[in-house]
């Protein structure tokens, strides 16, 4: 099977971003970008992606789609929502981290992640560095955020984190981001990155 066919099959089977699966309509606006940050925080723990997505959806269903609302929720309310999503192993510490994360965003960036968006001359490395300043977001989490945000911040792309590139190698696809992106239909690089992570 050629590279084009492999990509076509990947997208047919797994081609949906995690943000989309969590019910986030990603736009270059403060609330959906914050929701992606929440999903990133949840995905940064040693827990399955499905549980992270389900738990993010529970938090958003409870109405905590902005840092102000997340911070205003009680610790126990957040724990209960995480539990409903299946996020039980880390629910108590994560509830605390969600509050710290929201507080950091409000204090440092006035609640708006667009303040860390790379400019035309900006570096993705600078974005990763800004993201890892957030409580509980490490390099892996920053990679998840970059992988998903390229849908609305095209200057971040083509972005494939280490897990996506490892999966590409295993499938015989190019491990060079530019070459790999060239195999994706227009506008579907983030879908391909997510599909590679799922396939891996």
N, CA, C and O of each residue as an XYZ file, in Angstrom:
800
protein
N       0.846     -1.194      0.000
C       0.000      0.000      0.000
C       0.882      1.245      0.000
O       1.841      1.323      0.769
N       0.572      2.209     -0.846
C       1.350      3.431     -0.923
C       1.004      4.405      0.194
O       0.030      4.227      0.926
N       1.830      5.435      0.301
C       1.644      6.432      1.358
C       0.295      7.115      1.252
O      -0.368      7.322      2.269
N      -0.128      7.469      0.049
C      -1.410      8.159     -0.123
C      -2.573      7.292      0.348
O      -3.505      7.782      0.986
N      -2.511      5.992      0.029
C      -3.581      5.077      0.453
C      -3.571      4.893      1.967
O      -4.625      4.822      2.599
N      -2.371      4.816      2.544
C      -2.268      4.677      4.008
C      -2.896      5.882      4.701
O      -3.642      5.728      5.668
N      -2.597      7.076      4.207
C      -3.159      8.298      4.795
C      -4.665      8.326      4.618
O      -5.393      8.687      5.543
N      -5.141      7.948      3.436
C      -6.584      7.928      3.187
C      -7.284      6.990      4.180
O      -8.319      7.345      4.743
N      -6.719      5.793      4.393
C      -7.317      4.830      5.323
C      -7.259      5.331      6.765
O      -8.206      5.156      7.531
N      -6.133      5.958      7.125
C      -6.001      6.525      8.475
C      -7.087      7.558      8.742
O      -7.741      7.535      9.785
N      -7.268      8.455      7.792
C      -8.259      9.526      7.969
C      -9.675      8.960      7.986
O     -10.530      9.456      8.719
N      -9.925      7.946      7.199
C     -11.262      7.341      7.181
C     -11.578      6.675      8.514
O     -12.715      6.718      8.982
N     -10.566      6.058      9.123
C     -10.806      5.313     10.363
C     -10.657      6.154     11.619
O     -11.407      5.983     12.580
N      -9.692      7.060     11.614
C      -9.351      7.782     12.853
C      -9.289      9.298     12.698
O      -8.853      9.979     13.626
N      -9.703      9.845     11.575
C      -9.433     11.245     11.255
C     -10.343     12.265     11.907
O     -11.114     12.944     11.229
N     -10.256     12.371     13.202
C     -11.030     13.362     13.953
C     -10.162     13.866     15.087
O      -9.585     13.066     15.824
N     -10.059     15.164     15.241
C      -9.211     15.680     16.320
C      -9.825     15.344     17.675
O     -11.025     15.096     17.788
N      -8.984     15.341     18.690
C      -9.469     15.087     20.051
C     -10.347     16.237     20.529
O     -11.303     16.022     21.274
N     -10.027     17.455     20.102
C     -10.856     18.610     20.474
C     -12.272     18.428     19.950
O     -13.243     18.656     20.672
N     -12.385     18.020     18.699
C     -13.696     17.791     18.105
C     -14.456     16.712     18.870
O     -15.655     16.834     19.119
N     -13.742     15.663     19.236
C     -14.375     14.564     19.973
C     -14.855     15.011     21.352
O     -15.844     14.488     21.865
N     -14.161     15.974     21.951
C     -14.548     16.484     23.272
C     -15.654     17.534     23.191
O     -16.084     18.064     24.215
N     -16.115     17.834     21.972
C     -17.191     18.811     21.810
C     -16.715     20.247     21.745
O     -17.501     21.172     21.952
N     -15.430     20.447     21.457
C     -14.874     21.797     21.344
C     -14.972     22.244     19.887
O     -14.399     21.611     19.000
N     -15.691     23.322     19.647
C     -15.713     23.930     18.313
C     -14.554     24.919     18.283
O     -14.688     26.071     18.695
N     -13.418     24.445     17.789
C     -12.197     25.231     17.907
C     -12.231     26.463     17.006
O     -12.426     26.369     15.794
N     -12.034     27.628     17.642
C     -11.929     28.907     16.936
C     -10.823     29.707     17.607
O     -10.378     29.376     18.706
N     -10.391     30.753     16.939
C      -9.368     31.618     17.519
C     -10.036     32.630     18.443
O      -9.994     33.837     18.207
N     -10.648     32.110     19.490
C     -11.347     32.925     20.492
C     -10.975     32.394     21.869
O     -10.607     31.227     22.000
N     -11.066     33.235     22.901
C     -10.592     32.813     24.225
C     -11.245     31.539     24.772
O     -10.537     30.665     25.272
N     -12.566     31.410     24.694
C     -13.224     30.263     25.332
C     -12.825     28.924     24.699
O     -12.414     28.022     25.429
N     -12.928     28.754     23.370
C     -12.534     27.454     22.819
C     -11.048     27.157     22.974
O     -10.670     25.996     23.130
N     -10.202     28.177     22.933
C      -8.776     27.933     23.160
C      -8.543     27.478     24.597
O      -7.704     26.613     24.851
N      -9.287     28.063     25.538
C      -9.180     27.607     26.927
C      -9.644     26.157     27.051
O      -9.024     25.360     27.755
N     -10.725     25.824     26.372
C     -11.218     24.437     26.423
C     -10.164     23.464     25.906
O     -10.012     22.367     26.444
N      -9.437     23.866     24.861
C      -8.347     23.020     24.372
C      -7.256     22.883     25.428
O      -6.660     21.815     25.571
N      -6.991     23.956     26.167
C      -5.998     23.889     27.241
C      -6.438     22.902     28.325
O      -5.617     22.151     28.851
N      -7.727     22.902     28.658
C      -8.255     21.948     29.642
C      -8.053     20.520     29.144
O      -7.580     19.659     29.885
N      -8.411     20.277     27.897
C      -8.223     18.944     27.321
C      -6.745     18.550     27.353
O      -6.409     17.397     27.622
N      -5.875     19.508     27.078
C      -4.432     19.262     27.120
C      -3.998     18.869     28.517
O      -3.243     17.912     28.687
N      -4.467     19.599     29.522
C      -4.117     19.292     30.905
C      -4.569     17.876     31.260
O      -3.811     17.109     31.855
N      -5.799     17.533     30.895
C      -6.320     16.203     31.222
C      -5.547     15.108     30.484
O      -5.348     14.016     31.017
N      -5.116     15.403     29.265
C      -4.396     14.412     28.457
C      -2.950     14.249     28.893
O      -2.273     13.315     28.463
N      -2.472     15.149     29.741
C      -1.070     15.113     30.151
C      -0.794     14.058     31.218
O       0.364     13.715     31.457
N      -1.824     13.545     31.854
C      -1.639     12.501     32.862
C      -1.545     11.140     32.180
O      -1.889     11.002     31.006
N      -1.083     10.148     32.912
C      -1.006      8.792     32.362
C      -2.393      8.166     32.416
O      -2.716      7.364     33.293
N      -3.183      8.562     31.454
C      -4.577      8.124     31.407
C      -4.967      8.035     29.940
O      -4.392      8.734     29.105
N      -5.930      7.191     29.617
C      -6.258      7.004     28.199
C      -6.859      8.280     27.607
O      -7.506      9.070     28.296
N      -6.622      8.448     26.316
C      -7.156      9.617     25.609
C      -8.676      9.634     25.680
O      -9.275     10.703     25.799
N      -9.314      8.457     25.607
C     -10.772      8.392     25.658
C     -11.306      8.942     26.975
O     -12.317      9.644     26.993
N     -10.629      8.624     28.076
C     -11.062      9.116     29.396
C     -10.820     10.621     29.493
O     -11.651     11.349     30.036
N      -9.695     11.087     28.973
C      -9.419     12.531     28.986
C     -10.491     13.282     28.207
O     -10.978     14.319     28.658
N     -10.857     12.763     27.040
C     -11.883     13.403     26.205
C     -13.233     13.387     26.921
O     -13.926     14.404     26.962
N     -13.606     12.242     27.482
C     -14.900     12.131     28.176
C     -14.953     13.054     29.391
O     -15.994     13.647     29.677
N     -13.851     13.175     30.096
C     -13.811     14.025     31.292
C     -13.867     15.504     30.918
O     -14.521     16.294     31.599
N     -13.182     15.879     29.838
C     -13.277     17.258     29.358
C     -14.717     17.581     28.980
O     -15.227     18.652     29.308
N     -15.364     16.654     28.292
C     -16.760     16.864     27.893
C     -17.659     17.046     29.115
O     -18.589     17.852     29.081
N     -17.392     16.307     30.190
C     -18.177     16.455     31.427
C     -17.970     17.831     32.058
O     -18.927     18.455     32.516
N     -16.743     18.296     32.080
C     -16.460     19.629     32.634
C     -17.180     20.705     31.830
O     -17.743     21.641     32.398
N     -17.159     20.568     30.507
C     -17.810     21.566     29.657
C     -19.329     21.474     29.778
O     -20.020     22.493     29.754
N     -19.846     20.253     29.907
C     -21.289     20.074     30.071
C     -21.768     20.747     31.363
O     -22.894     21.239     31.445
N     -20.886     20.757     32.368
C     -21.228     21.409     33.644
C     -21.205     22.930     33.526
O     -21.607     23.633     34.454
N     -20.736     23.439     32.389
C     -20.753     24.888     32.161
C     -19.428     25.585     32.380
O     -19.361     26.813     32.332
N     -18.354     24.811     32.624
C     -17.057     25.411     32.940
C     -16.206     25.494     31.671
O     -15.201     24.797     31.524
N     -16.642     26.369     30.758
C     -15.965     26.509     29.465
C     -15.030     27.715     29.406
O     -14.411     27.972     28.374
N     -14.929     28.444     30.497
C     -14.022     29.595     30.570
C     -13.203     29.469     31.853
O     -13.622     28.781     32.784
N     -12.046     30.121     31.914
C     -11.254     30.029     33.146
C     -11.974     30.623     34.352
O     -11.806     30.145     35.474
N     -12.770     31.657     34.126
C     -13.521     32.253     35.237
C     -14.491     31.237     35.844
O     -14.589     31.101     37.064
N     -15.195     30.539     34.979
C     -16.182     29.565     35.479
C     -15.504     28.343     36.092
O     -15.992     27.786     37.074
N     -14.387     27.930     35.516
C     -13.666     26.789     36.093
C     -13.165     27.134     37.487
O     -13.259     26.321     38.406
N     -12.638     28.328     37.640
C     -12.115     28.747     38.946
C     -13.226     28.923     39.962
O     -13.028     28.692     41.155
N     -14.405     29.335     39.486
C     -15.529     29.566     40.402
C     -16.180     28.268     40.885
O     -16.832     28.255     41.930
N     -16.010     27.193     40.142
C     -16.573     25.910     40.568
C     -15.869     25.450     41.837
O     -14.710     25.795     42.064
N     -16.557     24.681     42.657
C     -15.897     24.174     43.857
C     -14.993     23.003     43.495
O     -15.151     22.361     42.457
N     -14.047     22.751     44.381
C     -13.128     21.635     44.187
C     -13.919     20.328     44.030
O     -13.623     19.517     43.153
N     -14.928     20.137     44.891
C     -15.707     18.892     44.847
C     -16.532     18.792     43.567
O     -16.682     17.701     43.016
N     -17.066     19.907     43.092
C     -17.818     19.877     41.836
C     -16.931     19.403     40.680
O     -17.361     18.618     39.834
N     -15.705     19.887     40.660
C     -14.778     19.457     39.603
C     -14.418     17.985     39.763
O     -14.358     17.249     38.778
N     -14.180     17.555     40.988
C     -13.885     16.133     41.245
C     -15.034     15.264     40.743
O     -14.803     14.248     40.088
N     -16.264     15.658     41.046
C     -17.430     14.865     40.645
C     -17.552     14.791     39.124
O     -17.859     13.733     38.576
N     -17.312     15.911     38.442
C     -17.389     15.909     36.974
C     -16.311     15.012     36.387
O     -16.574     14.254     35.453
N     -15.099     15.093     36.925
C     -14.015     14.235     36.449
C     -14.354     12.763     36.673
O     -14.068     11.912     35.830
N     -14.961     12.479     37.808
C     -15.372     11.096     38.095
C     -16.399     10.583     37.095
O     -16.348      9.426     36.678
N     -17.328     11.450     36.716
C     -18.340     11.043     35.725
C     -17.690     10.720     34.377
O     -18.196      9.900     33.611
N     -16.569     11.373     34.102
C     -15.857     11.100     32.855
C     -14.936      9.894     32.947
O     -14.317      9.508     31.956
N     -14.841      9.292     34.136
C     -13.976      8.137     34.322
C     -12.564      8.484     34.774
O     -11.692      7.617     34.833
N     -12.342      9.765     35.096
C     -11.006     10.259     35.437
C     -10.798     10.118     36.939
O     -10.606     11.115     37.635
N     -10.835      8.886     37.443
C     -10.879      8.699     38.891
C      -9.515      8.630     39.556
O      -9.371      9.044     40.706
N      -8.527      8.124     38.867
C      -7.232      7.914     39.501
C      -6.569      9.235     39.903
O      -5.879      9.307     40.920
N      -6.785     10.268     39.103
C      -6.129     11.559     39.346
C      -7.149     12.667     39.608
O      -6.812     13.847     39.507
N      -8.389     12.308     39.943
C      -9.445     13.323     39.987
C      -9.189     14.425     41.014
O      -9.424     15.598     40.724
N      -8.709     14.066     42.214
C      -8.548     15.078     43.265
C      -7.404     16.035     42.943
O      -7.569     17.250     43.053
N      -6.243     15.503     42.546
C      -5.118     16.386     42.215
C      -5.427     17.205     40.965
O      -5.014     18.361     40.861
N      -6.150     16.614     40.018
C      -6.474     17.326     38.778
C      -7.460     18.450     39.031
O      -7.377     19.499     38.392
N      -8.394     18.251     39.955
C      -9.319     19.323     40.306
C      -8.543     20.541     40.800
O      -8.848     21.675     40.430
N      -7.546     20.296     41.633
C      -6.702     21.387     42.140
C      -5.923     22.036     40.995
O      -5.825     23.261     40.920
N      -5.368     21.205     40.101
C      -4.581     21.739     38.987
C      -5.436     22.549     38.015
O      -4.965     23.538     37.455
N      -6.678     22.141     37.812
C      -7.581     22.906     36.937
C      -7.796     24.319     37.487
O      -7.833     25.288     36.729
N      -7.937     24.425     38.802
C      -8.101     25.750     39.406
C      -6.822     26.579     39.262
O      -6.877     27.758     38.914
N      -5.675     25.957     39.532
C      -4.398     26.677     39.413
C      -4.154     27.112     37.969
O      -3.677     28.217     37.713
N      -4.486     26.233     37.042
C      -4.290     26.507     35.627
C      -5.150     27.689     35.183
O      -4.674     28.587     34.489
N      -6.430     27.681     35.591
C      -7.339     28.784     35.247
C      -6.852     30.090     35.865
O      -6.882     31.140     35.222
N      -6.403     30.019     37.115
C      -5.914     31.213     37.800
C      -4.667     31.768     37.099
O      -4.517     32.981     36.958
N      -3.778     30.872     36.664
C      -2.568     31.292     35.955
C      -2.920     31.999     34.648
O      -2.347     33.036     34.315
N      -3.872     31.420     33.914
C      -4.283     32.013     32.639
C      -4.887     33.396     32.854
O      -4.602     34.327     32.101
N      -5.712     33.528     33.871
C      -6.356     34.819     34.144
C      -5.347     35.860     34.628
O      -5.401     37.022     34.224
N      -4.440     35.441     35.483
C      -3.471     36.372     36.069
C      -2.385     36.770     35.079
O      -2.060     37.949     34.938
N      -1.823     35.767     34.390
C      -0.679     36.016     33.506
C      -1.083     36.517     32.122
O      -0.397     37.348     31.526
N      -2.221     35.993     31.613
C      -2.584     36.288     30.218
C      -3.986     36.892     30.079
O      -4.542     36.931     28.981
N      -4.551     37.359     31.193
C      -5.875     37.983     31.177
C      -6.927     37.059     30.556
O      -7.869     37.524     29.914
N      -6.758     35.742     30.755
C      -7.749     34.768     30.296
C      -7.739     34.494     28.808
O      -8.650     33.841     28.300
N      -6.739     34.971     28.100
C      -6.760     34.899     26.632
C      -5.473     34.261     26.103
O      -4.409     34.880     26.122
N      -5.584     33.019     25.633
C      -4.416     32.308     25.111
C      -3.886     32.899     23.807
O      -2.778     32.567     23.384
N      -4.659     33.764     23.170
C      -4.162     34.396     21.952
C      -2.927     35.258     22.247
O      -2.178     35.610     21.335
N      -2.722     35.591     23.518
C      -1.544     36.376     23.889
C      -0.246     35.588     23.724
O       0.833     36.178     23.676
N      -0.342     34.256     23.638
C       0.874     33.455     23.430
C       0.929     32.890     22.006
O       1.807     32.088     21.686
N      -0.012     33.313     21.155
C       0.003     32.842     19.764
C       1.262     33.354     19.061
O       1.588     34.537     19.155
N       1.966     32.470     18.359
C       3.158     32.949     17.644
C       2.775     33.947     16.554
O       1.775     33.769     15.859
N       3.581     34.995     16.413
C       3.382     35.923     15.304
C       3.991     35.347     14.042
O       4.440     34.201     14.029
N       4.006     36.127     12.997
C       4.573     35.643     11.731
C       6.022     35.216     11.897
O       6.471     34.250     11.280
N       6.749     35.945     12.736
C       8.148     35.597     12.966
C       8.318     34.771     14.234
O       9.437     34.457     14.639
N       7.199     34.426     14.853
C       7.252     33.695     16.109
C       7.680     32.258     15.912
O       7.579     31.700     14.819
N       8.151     31.683     16.974
C       8.653     30.321     16.933
C       7.697     29.401     17.679
O       7.139     29.776     18.711
N       7.513     28.200     17.151
C       6.715     27.202     17.860
C       7.407     26.851     19.174
O       6.745     26.510     20.155
N       8.739     26.935     19.195
C       9.470     26.686     20.450
C       9.064     27.686     21.523
O       8.975     27.333     22.699
N       8.813     28.944     21.123
C       8.364     29.952     22.083
C       6.970     29.606     22.613
O       6.681     29.797     23.794
N       6.116     29.095     21.728
C       4.773     28.678     22.156
C       4.874     27.526     23.140
O       4.203     27.527     24.172
N       5.707     26.544     22.826
C       5.893     25.399     23.730
C       6.412     25.886     25.082
O       5.956     25.418     26.126
N       7.351     26.811     25.070
C       7.886     27.343     26.332
C       6.805     28.056     27.136
O       6.743     27.911     28.357
N       5.949     28.829     26.457
C       4.855     29.524     27.153
C       3.854     28.533     27.728
O       3.351     28.726     28.834
N       3.568     27.484     26.989
C       2.602     26.474     27.458
C       3.137     25.713     28.669
O       2.383     25.407     29.593
N       4.422     25.410     28.667
C       4.980     24.641     29.788
C       5.121     25.478     31.060
O       5.461     24.944     32.115
N       4.863     26.784     30.968
C       4.787     27.605     32.178
C       3.499     27.324     32.956
O       3.433     27.574     34.160
N       2.476     26.803     32.269
C       1.200     26.540     32.920
C       1.311     25.351     33.868
O       2.022     24.389     33.579
N       0.605     25.417     35.011
C       0.606     24.274     35.918
C       0.169     22.988     35.205
O      -0.831     22.960     34.488
N       0.944     21.941     35.425
C       0.692     20.576     34.947
C       0.797     20.406     33.427
O       0.429     19.349     32.915
N       1.278     21.391     32.704
C       1.495     21.222     31.264
C       3.000     21.077     31.042
O       3.756     22.030     31.228
N       3.421     19.896     30.649
C       4.823     19.651     30.335
C       5.023     19.615     28.826
O       4.118     19.976     28.074
N       6.196     19.183     28.376
C       6.464     19.127     26.935
C       5.468     18.253     26.169
O       5.082     18.595     25.051
N       5.050     17.130     26.758
C       4.078     16.262     26.086
C       2.749     16.986     25.917
O       2.148     16.948     24.843
N       2.292     17.644     26.975
C       1.041     18.397     26.894
C       1.130     19.544     25.904
O       0.185     19.803     25.159
N       2.274     20.236     25.895
C       2.452     21.334     24.945
C       2.375     20.806     23.516
O       1.826     21.464     22.632
N       2.931     19.610     23.295
C       2.854     18.985     21.976
C       1.425     18.677     21.570
O       1.047     18.853     20.412
N       0.636     18.217     22.526
C      -0.784     17.929     22.256
C      -1.501     19.214     21.847
O      -2.255     19.231     20.875
N      -1.260     20.293     22.600
C      -1.908     21.571     22.295
C      -1.521     22.042     20.891
O      -2.385     22.436     20.108
N      -0.235     22.001     20.578
C       0.235     22.460     19.251
C      -0.359     21.612     18.135
O      -0.749     22.129     17.088
N      -0.423     20.312     18.367
C      -0.977     19.400     17.360
C      -2.410     19.772     17.014
O      -2.804     19.724     15.849
N      -3.193     20.143     18.026
C      -4.612     20.427     17.816
C      -4.859     21.873     17.385
O      -5.754     22.136     16.581
N      -4.066     22.816     17.916
C      -4.354     24.236     17.676
C      -4.006     24.663     16.258
O      -4.451     25.721     15.812
N      -3.222     23.866     15.539
C      -2.848     24.258     14.172
C      -4.064     24.397     13.258
O      -3.960     24.979     12.178
N      -5.214     23.869     13.677
C      -6.456     24.057     12.911
C      -6.793     25.542     12.800
O      -7.247     26.007     11.754
N      -6.566     26.289     13.896
C      -6.924     27.716     13.910
C      -5.708     28.639     13.967
O      -5.831     29.843     13.739
N      -4.546     28.087     14.266
C      -3.297     28.838     14.233
C      -2.395     28.188     13.179
O      -1.479     27.446     13.535
N      -2.635     28.448     11.905
C      -1.895     27.744     10.859
C      -0.389     27.947     10.913
O       0.365     27.123     10.395
N       0.058     29.039     11.536
C       1.497     29.278     11.624
C       2.204     28.253     12.516
O       3.428     28.130     12.471
N       1.434     27.520     13.323
C       2.010     26.471     14.170
C       2.338     25.233     13.334
O       3.243     24.471     13.674
N       1.609     25.039     12.255
C       1.752     23.826     11.458
C       2.767     23.947     10.336
O       3.248     25.041     10.041
N       3.089     22.840      9.717
C       2.555     21.526     10.069
C       3.219     21.007     11.340
O       4.444     20.997     11.454
N       2.394     20.576     12.293
C       2.913     20.133     13.581
C       2.481     18.695     13.846
O       1.291     18.378     13.842
N       3.452     17.847     14.072
C       3.220     16.458     14.481
C       4.078     16.226     15.712
O       5.295     16.399     15.658
N       3.464     15.840     16.818
C       4.259     15.599     18.015
C       4.998     14.258     17.885
O       4.844     13.547     16.893
N       5.793     13.932     18.897
C       6.634     12.735     18.833
C       5.815     11.459     18.645
O       6.237     10.551     17.928
N       4.657     11.386     19.281
C       3.825     10.180     19.141
C       3.324     10.025     17.709
O       3.321      8.919     17.169
N       2.902     11.125     17.096
C       2.420     11.063     15.714
C       3.553     10.690     14.766
O       3.356      9.882     13.859
N       4.735     11.267     14.963
C       5.863     10.960     14.086
C       6.332      9.516     14.268
O       6.727      8.865     13.301
N       6.289      9.019     15.495
C       6.649      7.620     15.737
C       5.700      6.675     15.025
O       6.125      5.681     14.437
N       4.428      6.986     15.078
C       3.431      6.182     14.385
C       3.635      6.250     12.873
O       3.506      5.238     12.183
N       3.958      7.448     12.351
C       4.208      7.600     10.913
C       5.356      6.688     10.481
O       5.267      6.024      9.448
N       6.437      6.653     11.271
C       7.578      5.787     10.939
C       7.150      4.329     10.892
O       7.508      3.600      9.966
N       6.381      3.903     11.891
C       5.932      2.503     11.953
C       5.079      2.128     10.746
O       5.084      0.979     10.306
N       4.352      3.101     10.217
C       3.472      2.844      9.074
C       4.169      3.068      7.730
O       3.547      2.954      6.674
N       5.453      3.384      7.777
C       6.193      3.587      6.541
C       5.938      4.934      5.881
O       6.194      5.110      4.690
N       5.429      5.888      6.666
C       5.165      7.235      6.146
C       6.361      8.136      6.466
O       7.157      7.813      7.348
N       6.494      9.256      5.759
C       7.617     10.163      6.051
C       7.542     10.691      7.481
O       6.460     10.992      7.986
N       8.695     10.799      8.121
C       8.745     11.360      9.470
C       9.099     12.838      9.447
O       9.226     13.460     10.501
N       9.258     13.402      8.270
C       9.478     14.835      8.121
C       8.119     15.542      8.100
O       7.280     15.214      7.262
N       7.880     16.501      8.998
C       6.549     17.125      9.085
C       6.037     17.710      7.766
O       4.862     17.547      7.435
N       6.902     18.386      7.016
C       6.462     18.991      5.743
C       6.021     17.913      4.753
O       4.972     18.035      4.121
N       6.821     16.867      4.622
C       6.475     15.787      3.689
C       5.224     15.049      4.139
O       4.377     14.688      3.323
N       5.117     14.830      5.434
C       3.944     14.141      5.970
C       2.685     14.975      5.745
O       1.651     14.448      5.334
N       2.775     16.264      6.012
C       1.633     17.168      5.822
C       1.196     17.210      4.365
O       0.009     17.356      4.075
N       2.143     17.085      3.454
C       1.799     17.159      2.027
C       0.908     15.998      1.588
O       0.277     16.067      0.533
N       0.853     14.932      2.390
C       0.008     13.777      2.070
C      -1.437     13.963      2.542
O      -2.333     13.229      2.123
N      -1.656     14.954      3.420
C      -3.000     15.187      3.957
C      -3.807     16.056      3.005
O      -3.259     16.978      2.401
N      -5.103     15.780      2.858
C      -5.947     16.699      2.079
C      -5.899     18.087      2.708
O      -5.628     18.226      3.901
N      -6.160     19.096      1.916
C      -6.108     20.487      2.383
C      -6.946     20.671      3.658
O      -8.105     20.260      3.717
N      -6.344     21.288      4.659
C      -7.062     21.581      5.893
C      -7.184     20.414      6.861
O      -7.882     20.524      7.870
N      -6.507     19.275      6.569
C      -6.688     18.103      7.429
C      -5.388     17.618      8.067
O      -5.260     16.441      8.406
N      -4.431     18.522      8.227
C      -3.168     18.121      8.848
C      -3.393     17.722     10.311
O      -2.857     16.711     10.764
N      -4.173     18.501     11.041
C      -4.448     18.165     12.454
C      -5.201     16.843     12.554
O      -4.953     16.056     13.468
N      -6.119     16.594     11.621
C      -6.830     15.310     11.601
C      -5.842     14.166     11.393
O      -5.937     13.127     12.047
N      -4.896     14.365     10.479
C      -3.899     13.314     10.229
C      -3.035     13.096     11.460
O      -2.743     11.953     11.813
N      -2.617     14.179     12.126
C      -1.804     14.053     13.337
C      -2.548     13.255     14.409
O      -1.970     12.373     15.044
N      -3.827     13.567     14.606
C      -4.634     12.838     15.596
C      -4.809     11.380     15.181
O      -4.752     10.486     16.026
N      -5.019     11.133     13.900
C      -5.197      9.767     13.392
C      -3.936      8.945     13.622
O      -4.016      7.769     13.977
N      -2.779      9.556     13.422
C      -1.523      8.847     13.648
C      -1.348      8.480     15.116
O      -0.873      7.391     15.438
N      -1.736      9.402     16.013
C      -1.642      9.114     17.453
C      -2.558      7.946     17.814
O      -2.159      7.041     18.547
N      -3.792      7.969     17.294
C      -4.720      6.878     17.584
C      -4.212      5.553     17.021
O      -4.312      4.517     17.677
N      -3.673      5.587     15.819
C      -3.188      4.370     15.182
C      -1.976      3.797     15.929
O      -1.739      2.589     15.925
N      -1.218      4.694     16.568
C      -0.044      4.247     17.300
C      -0.382      3.607     18.626
O       0.516      3.182     19.353
